[in-house]
Amino acid sequence: DLSELRRLEERLERADRLAVIGQMAATVAHEIRNPLNGIEGFAGLLEREFPEDDPRRRYARNILEGVRALNKTVTDLLQFARPARLDLRPWRLSHIFQQVIFFLQEEIRSPRKDGRSTPLSAHIKVETAYDTDADEVIADREQLRGAFLNLVLNAAQAMPDGGVIRIESRPADTKGQLCIRISDSGTGIPPEIREKLFTPFVTTKEHGTGLGLAITKKIIESHQGAITVESEPGKGTTFTVVLPRDPRVV
């Protein structure tokens, strides 16, 4: 099958490119993080030196938030560029999503101070519908949880005035696969952005790096799965993830 052979060649070429990018990213990360750690340390000392009502304390805090934002960008770049190494074990999707929802609720209650996080509305409701026949999966829990958390946080950020996030799982049409849908009632995604949504450094967020969905796609594909998006401005967005029950036998 020539089409299958061509897809394999493209995947190998992409793997080679990512290996080169990974080496570059590791070098850049090392060179950037060393001075960043120094800046963060001294800014932290300054923040503690000034009284709470001193405007210089606020300046020091702004420096800290900027440093943390840069560190987050470096971490995202490394995660995207490095080859995926999976720790595959049996898990329940419903348990993974319980942790994702807990993290979402914590983010709503106590937003991260990294200089990039978008405050989330307190009026967000999460609905779930897990099919017991589509709950067990062989996966890397940490990576899959990170991918789903990114999708759920994106959904929450698309609803600044609150709304509903719905998480569903069911058996996919293809035997041996699971289908997960994460929907929101948010602002939707413009068509020109939707077409390149998983491309690195493409973002609609004011402080976004444009790597979150690229990393999510990479994690899903490393599990031999696929991710698609449907969206209409003003009517919300739905991400659909299809995963094999066991990526080792695909």
ChimeraX attribute file (.defattr): number of C-alpha atoms within 10 A of each C-alpha:
attribute: neighborCount
match mode: 1-to-1
recipient: residues
	/A:1	5
	/A:2	7
	/A:3	8
	/A:4	9
	/A:5	10
	/A:6	11
	/A:7	11
	/A:8	12
	/A:9	12
	/A:10	12
	/A:11	12
	/A:12	12
	/A:13	12
	/A:14	12
	/A:15	15
	/A:16	13
	/A:17	12
	/A:18	17
	/A:19	15
	/A:20	13
	/A:21	17
	/A:22	19
	/A:23	14
	/A:24	13
	/A:25	21
	/A:26	17
	/A:27	11
	/A:28	14
	/A:29	17
	/A:30	12
	/A:31	11
	/A:32	14
	/A:33	15
	/A:34	10
	/A:35	12
	/A:36	18
	/A:37	14
	/A:38	11
	/A:39	15
	/A:40	19
	/A:41	12
	/A:42	14
	/A:43	21
	/A:44	16
	/A:45	12
	/A:46	15
	/A:47	20
	/A:48	12
	/A:49	13
	/A:50	14
	/A:51	11
	/A:52	11
	/A:53	8
	/A:54	11
	/A:55	11
	/A:56	15
	/A:57	19
	/A:58	15
	/A:59	14
	/A:60	21
	/A:61	19
	/A:62	17
	/A:63	19
	/A:64	23
	/A:65	19
	/A:66	18
	/A:67	21
	/A:68	19
	/A:69	20
	/A:70	19
	/A:71	18
	/A:72	16
	/A:73	19
	/A:74	20
	/A:75	15
	/A:76	17
	/A:77	24
	/A:78	20
	/A:79	18
	/A:80	24
	/A:81	22
	/A:82	17
	/A:83	15
	/A:84	14
	/A:85	10
	/A:86	15
	/A:87	11
	/A:88	15
	/A:89	11
	/A:90	13
	/A:91	15
	/A:92	15
	/A:93	23
	/A:94	20
	/A:95	14
	/A:96	18
	/A:97	19
	/A:98	13
	/A:99	13
	/A:100	21
	/A:101	18
	/A:102	12
	/A:103	15
	/A:104	21
	/A:105	17
	/A:106	12
	/A:107	17
	/A:108	19
	/A:109	13
	/A:110	11
	/A:111	14
	/A:112	14
	/A:113	16
	/A:114	17
	/A:115	17
	/A:116	19
	/A:117	16
	/A:118	22
	/A:119	16
	/A:120	22
	/A:121	17
	/A:122	15
	/A:123	13
	/A:124	20
	/A:125	14
	/A:126	16
	/A:127	11
	/A:128	14
	/A:129	13
	/A:130	15
	/A:131	15
	/A:132	13
	/A:133	10
	/A:134	21
	/A:135	18
	/A:136	16
	/A:137	21
	/A:138	19
	/A:139	26
	/A:140	18
	/A:141	20
	/A:142	11
	/A:143	20
	/A:144	19
	/A:145	21
	/A:146	17
	/A:147	21
	/A:148	23
	/A:149	21
	/A:150	18
	/A:151	20
	/A:152	25
	/A:153	19
	/A:154	18
	/A:155	27
	/A:156	29
	/A:157	21
	/A:158	23
	/A:159	21
	/A:160	17
	/A:161	13
	/A:162	17
	/A:163	19
	/A:164	18
	/A:165	23
	/A:166	17
	/A:167	22
	/A:168	17
	/A:169	23
	/A:170	18
	/A:171	20
	/A:172	16
	/A:173	10
	/A:174	10
	/A:175	9
	/A:176	16
	/A:177	19
	/A:178	24
	/A:179	21
	/A:180	22
	/A:181	18
	/A:182	21
	/A:183	24
	/A:184	27
	/A:185	19
	/A:186	25
	/A:187	18
	/A:188	20
	/A:189	21
	/A:190	13
	/A:191	13
	/A:192	8
	/A:193	13
	/A:194	16
	/A:195	11
	/A:196	12
	/A:197	20
	/A:198	22
	/A:199	17
	/A:200	16
	/A:201	16
	/A:202	18
	/A:203	18
	/A:204	13
	/A:205	14
	/A:206	9
	/A:207	12
	/A:208	16
	/A:209	21
	/A:210	20
	/A:211	21
	/A:212	26
	/A:213	22
	/A:214	18
	/A:215	24
	/A:216	23
	/A:217	21
	/A:218	22
	/A:219	25
	/A:220	20
	/A:221	17
	/A:222	18
	/A:223	25
	/A:224	17
	/A:225	20
	/A:226	17
	/A:227	18
	/A:228	13
	/A:229	17
	/A:230	14
	/A:231	19
	/A:232	15
	/A:233	12
	/A:234	12
	/A:235	12
	/A:236	21
	/A:237	23
	/A:238	21
	/A:239	19
	/A:240	18
	/A:241	21
	/A:242	24
	/A:243	24
	/A:244	23
	/A:245	23
	/A:246	18
	/A:247	18
	/A:248	11
	/A:249	8
	/A:250	11
